[in-house]
Amino acid sequence: MTASPPIIGKTVALNSSDLAAKLKALGPGSHVIGMADGHHDACVLTGVNTGGTITVVAENPGRSIFDRLHAGSGAKNIIFDGLDGLPKKKVTRNANRTQTYCFAALRGSAGITFQNGTIRGRSDASDAPFWTLADWQGAMLSGVQFVAPDCTARNMQLLGVNFGIGAETGAPRALIENITGAGFSGDGFRINDNDVTIRGVRATDFVRIDSNHPDAVQAYGKYANGSYAPLYRATVEDFTALEWTRNPMNALRLNPDPGMSKFGIMQGVGFHTGNYHDITLRRVKIGTAHANGFVVKGVDGLILEDCTAFNIDHGNANFDARYPWIVLNGKNITQARNVAEGFRGAATGTAPTYPVAA
């Protein structure tokens, strides 16, 4: 197998410690470092800043795998290309219930890109829609976290993960594009800072394993001093999330909340609490049996166009025609060609025509 792009004549790192050493030894300018085949140990790269762009590329895409790969303080303008993620041992819930991310751009880093790779929560992650609760509790690895500015995740695949990709507080101008994922036990995508763009995504097969409802997209304001500050200019477009594509009778789709359908646990797009400004949602399709298809509250400036919330259980015994809804409140709201089973607040639109192309 030939690497793409080729790294013939370039330096190749043999393992995690060798990669860290080779990056630290680089002189000024832009560089390409190859990464050898293998299942590499956790790697945290700090203080790597040559003034140019550093590309770390798999010698053979799909065969260079990391237990963890994090860009730490002082790491700037690094592209990780064709590298995969898979934990070396079982990942269980942290005592403080925070997520454990496989790939990350940590505070103090900037301009980090992860592209053309696959992250698996377990080696058999392709079968995640059939995992039991115990399986999920031992596969709590999440995908990619940004807590640094100007970071990108593109052309990535996520299989059997807890949370998917988070642009958290401290990650303005994050770009998340061309992502596919199947098997989520938490939120698919999070927006917690300004100027975040998510586009070209297909996420499927969500389960509920604890008190947290998985959301396809969840947004909060920037968290500081114990409260959420305003969030500005978020865009989600060309995005599809389907609660299930396999195993529709999965017991982990049962909703314990009173008054809800028996099945239905994935909330679609949730801007639930806060002070949101200039939010754009275009060509977003949510297939869920939960009430919350789209919820945008406390917004000043919203474009909601060509968005659909349809009941994923239509055509089987679980179908409940009440759900899902589009719920909107705020001001300066523009709506066009939106579809849902129900509308609340300022939301308007039409009912879906089944079957809905998913």
N, C-alpha and C positions, 0 to 999 in steps of 0.2 A: 504494500500500500504506500502511495506517495503522499506526503504531507501537502496540504493546501492552505496557505501558500507554501511553496517549497522552502526548506530551511537548509538545503545543501550548502555546506561551507560556513554555516552559522554555528555558534556555540550551542551545545545541547546540555541541559542540566539533567542529572541522573536521578535526583530525588529532591525532596523538599528542602533539606538543609543545603544541598548543592545549588538549588535555585536561588535561595536567599543569598548565598555567598557570591554567586556569579552576578546577581543584580547589584549587590553592594559594591562590587569591583568595577562597574561600568564607568567610563568617562563621560564627559559632556556629549550631548547630541542624542540622536535617535538610534535605537538598537532593536534587533530581533534575537530572541533567545528561544531555542527549541526546548521542549519538555519531553523526556523519554517516556516510553511505555511503562506502565506499572500502576499499582494502587498505592499512592503516595500518602504519607502521614500528613497530619494537619500542618498548615503553613501560614504564618502571619508575617507579612512583608512590611517592614517599617523603614523610613528614611530613604526611600528609593526615589530620587528626583534628579534626572540628568539634564533638565531643561528642554528635553525633546520628548518624543513619544517612544515608550518601550512596549514592544509586542512580545508576549510569551505565547508561543503557538505549539500545539501538540505535534510531536514528531509524526504521530499517526492518529488523526482525529478519532475519538471514541475509545482510545486505548491508553490515554493518559488521564488517570482518575485520582481525585483528591478526597481524603476524608473531610477536610475543611480547607478553604482557600480564602484568606482575608487580607485585604490591603489595610495596613495600619497607619498610624500617625506618620506624616512626612512622605507617604507614598503618593506620587503625583503622575497623572497621565500614563497609566498602564492599561494596555489592552490584553485581556486573557482570551485566547482564541482557540476553540476546539477542545477545551478541557472539560471533563465530566466530574460530577460529584456523587459520592456514595459513601455512607458511613462505614467504618471498619467494625463497629460494634453497635449493639442496640442503643437507640436514643430514646430516653424516657423523659417525662415531664420534669422540668426544673422545679426546685422547691418554691421559687418565687413565681412560677407559672409564666415566665417569659419564654420567648421562642428561641430555639437553637438554629441558626442559619448556616447553611453549607458554604455559600459564597457571601462575602460582605465587603463593603467599603466603609471602614470604621471612621470615627471622628478623627479629624486631623489629616485625613487623606482627601484627594480631590481628583476629578477627571478619570474615574475608574470605569472600565468597560468590561463586561462579561458577555461573550458572544459565541454562538455556534456550539453550544454544549448541552448536555443532559444531566439533570440532577434527579437521583432516585432516592426515595426514603428507605428503601430496602432492595435487595437484589431482585426480588420478584415483584417489583412495583408495578409492572404491567397488569398484575392481577388485583390491584388495590380495590376496585369496586366490589370484590368478593371477600375482602379481609373482614375478620371479626373485630369486635371491640378490643380484645386483647392484642390482636395484631397491630391495630392503630396505636394503642398505648405504648407499644414498643417501637414504633416508627414515627417519632415526633420530630424528625428533622424537617426544617423549613428550607425554602429555596434560596432567595437572594434578598439581602437587606442593604439599603443605602442609608447611611446617616452622615453623608458627605455630599458636597455640591457637585453638580455637573457630571453625574454618573449615568451610565447606560446599561441596560440589559436588552439584548436583541438576539433573535433567532435561537431562542432557548426552548428546551422541553423540560417540563416538570412532571414527575410521575410518583404518585404515592407520597405526597408531602403534607406537612401540617399547614403552615401558611405558605403562600406562594412567593410573591415579590412585594416588598415594602419600601416605598419612598417615605421615610420617616422624618420627624423633625430634625432639621440639619441637612436635608437633601433637596434644596431648591434646584429647579431646572433638570430634574430627573427625566429620562426618556426610557420608556418600557415599550418595546415594539416587537411584533412578529413572535409571539409566544404561544406555545400550545401546552396544555396541561390536562392530565386525567388523574383524578384521585386527590382530593383535598379534604382535610379534617378541620381546617380553620378557614380564615379569609383568603381568598385568592389573591387580591391585590389591595394595597393600602396607599392612601394619599394623605400625607401629614405635613406637607410644605408647599410653597408657592411654585407656580409655573411647572407643574408636573404634567406630562403627556403620556397617556397609555393608548396604544392603537395596535390594530392587527392581532387581536388575541382570540383564542378559542380555548375555553376552560370548561371541563366537564367532570361529573361524578363526584359530587360533594356529599359528605357524611357529617353527622353531628355526634361527637363522642363525649361532650361535657356540657356545661351550661352555656357555652359560647355558640350562638348561631353562626355558621359560616356565611360570610357575605362574598359575593363575586367581587364587588368593589366596595370598600369601606373608606370613608374620608372623615377626618377630624381636622380641627384647626391645629396650628403649630402649638405644641405644648410647652409652656414656660411659666414659671412661678406658680405652679399649682393649678393653672387653668388653661383653656384653649384660646389662643389668639386668632384673629381673622385669618382666613385662608383665601388666597387670591389665584385666579387664573389656572384652573384645572381643566384638562381636556381628556375625555374618554371617547374614542370613536372606532368604528369598525371592530366591535367587541361582541363576542357571543359567549354566554355562559349557560350551560344546561345542567340542571340538578342531577340528572342521570342520563346515561346512554346505554348502560348495562345494569342488570340486576335491579329492576324497578321496585321489587318487593323487599329490598334491603332493609333489615330491621333498624339500621342506623339512619334511615330516613323518617322514622316515626317521630312525630312532633308531640311532646308532652304538654305543650302550652294550652290552657283551657280556651275553648271557643274556636280553635283552629282546625284545619283538616287533620285527619289521622296521619297522613303523610304530608311532607313538605317542610324542609329545614333550611334550604338555601335562600337567603335574602339576596336580592339582585344588586342594585346600585343604591348604596345607603349614604346620604349626606344628612345624618339624623339630627345632630345638635351642632349649632355653631353659627358662625358669622362668615358666610361664604360669599365671594364676589367673583363675578365673571366666570361662570362654570359653563362648559360646553359638553353636551352629550349628543352625539350624532351616530346614527346607524348602530345602535346598541340593541342587542336582542337577548332577552332573558327568558329562559324556560324553567319555571319553578312551580311548585304547588303551594308555596308559602304566600302569605298575603302581600309581602313587600316585594313588588317587582322593581319599582323605582320610588325612592323616598328622598326628596330634597326639601329641607326645611331651613328657614332663616337665610334665604339667598337674596342677594341684590345683584341681578344680572345673570339670567339663565337662558341658554339656548337648548331646547329639547326638540330634536328633529329626527324623524324616521326611526323612532325607538319603539320597541315591541316588548310587552310582557305577556307571555302566554302560559297556559297551564300545561306543564310537561306531562301530566297524567291524563290528558284528554284522550279518550278512547279506551281507558281501562277502568276497573272498578273503583279506583281511588279518586277519580275526578270530582272536584268540588268547584262548581261554576262561579262561586263567589270570588275566587282568587286567580291570579295576582292583581294588585292594584298599581296605579301610578298616583303618588301623593306629592303635591307641591304646595309650598307657601313661601311668600316673600314678595318681591317687587321686581319690575323690569324683566318679566318672564316672557320669552318668545317660544311658542309651540307650533309644531307643524307635523302632520301625518303620523301621529302617535297612536298606538294600539295597546289595549289592555282589557281584562275582564271587568275592571272597575276603576273609578276615578274619584279622588278625594281632594279637598281644598281647591286650589286654582287649576287643577289638572283637567284637561279635556282631551277627547279623542274618540276612537271607534273601537268596537269589539273585534277580536281576532276571527279570522276565517280559518277553520281547521281543515286539513292538517297544515301546520305552519312549517315551512322549510327550515330545518335546523342545521 
